[in-house]
Structures are given as structure tokens and as C-alpha cells.
Amino acid sequence: MWDYRLIKAHYILEDWYRDGVPLWWDESERVTFDAKARVSKSRAAIERAQEADSKKKNKTHGRYFIAEPRVMDGGEMPTRDEWLDEQNQKKGLAPRPPRERQILQGRNTP
């Protein structure tokens, strides 16, 4: 029984993320992303072997890009509830009623 619940919870949580980024950050109008270069030693080893095989010399080994979020107005990252309210507002729906105060992701939220 617990295994089924854990799998179901995993798939529910997976629907809220895109490429490891919370959906409410990815689709928020307040958040933009900057591409940052990272170097992977494991990818570098594979690429060096491929390069030696193909004789190409002009490559940066192990370099790949990730998306790093930042808020455009300098404030805090939006919460999932804020994003859901924005989506309802775009659709012309009434705002959701406020939830009970709780601690979420290390900070107090209303």
C-alpha cells in the first residue's frame, strides 16, 4: 500500500517541475533565467575520448549550460500559491481563498 502511495506522490510532484525547476518559477512573469556554463568531469572524459577518435582539437571539454533562475524585480521567488493565483487571474477566475499560515520551503508563507 505504501509503495503505491509513494509512487503516486512522486508522479504528482513530478508534474509540478519542468527540467528540475518548479513550474511556478518557470511560467511566472516575474522570473527570468540566465544561462550559466558548468563543467562536468565525466562529460569531459567522454568528450576527450570522442575527440581523440575524431581528431577534433577545438572544443571546450565538459562544458554544458544550465538555467539559473532570478527574479527580475529583485524580490523573492514566487511561491506555488502566487503562481496559481496568477494563472486564475489570467483565466478571469476568482482568487483562491487564503490558506492557513504554514512554513514552506524554509520561510513563512501566508
N, C-alpha and C positions, 0 to 999 in steps of 0.2 A: 504494500500500500504506500509506504513512504517513498519508495523508488519512483513510483508513478507521479507522486506529488512533486518530487524534486525535478523530474524531467519536465513536467508541465510548467513549473515555476521558471525553469531555465528558458523554455521557449517563450514564455510571456515576457521575461526580462530581455531576451534577445530581440524581440520586436521593438523595444524602446531604444535600441542602439543601431547606429549605422557606421560601419568601419571603426568600431570601438568608441565612437563619440555619441553621447546622449542625443537623442533625436531633438529634444527641446533646445539644445545648443545649435545643432546642425541646421535647423529650419528657422531659428529665431532671426528677426530683423535686426536685433541689437548685437549680434555676434558675427564677426568675420574671422577668417582663417588665414594664417601666414604659413607658407611652405618653408620648412626648415630642413636642411640637409643633415643626415645622420650617416655614420659609417658602421657597417656590420662586418666584423671579422670573419664570420662564417661565409657571408656572401662574397667577401673579398677573396677568400681561399678558392671558392668555386670559380669566380670570375678570372683569377690568375691562371687556374688550370685551363679554362676555356680559351683564355688569351694565348697561352703558350701553344695550345693546339691550333689556333687560327692565325697566329703570328701578328696580332694587332698589338701595337705598343702604346697608343694614345688614349688610355682610359683611366678614370679615377676608380680605383678598386673599392668595392663595397659601398659606394655612395648610393643612397636612395632618399626619397623625400617622404615626409610625414606632414600631416595637417595639424597645426598647433593653434588652438582657439584663443581669441582675445576679444574682449568687449569693446565695441567701437567708441562708446561714450565714457569708458574708463571705470564704469561701475562694476558691480558683481555679476557673475554669470547668472543667466536666468534659471529659475527652477522649473521643474516639470509642470507645476501648477500654473506658473506665469505663462508658460508656453501654451498650455491647454486653454487658458483664458484668452490668449491672443488668437488662437485658432477659432474659438467660439465667436469672438468679436468679428473676425473676417467673414464668418458664415452668417453673421447677423443674429446669432443666438444670444440668449440672456446669459450674463456671467454666472458662473457656478457659485453656490453659497460658500462662505468661508469655512475652512476646516478647523478642527481643534488644534491648538498650538502643540507642536512637536519638534524634536531635534532631528534634523535630516541632513545627512552628509556633513556632519561636524559643525552645523550652525543652526541657530534657532530660526524657525520659519513660522509665519502666522498660520 
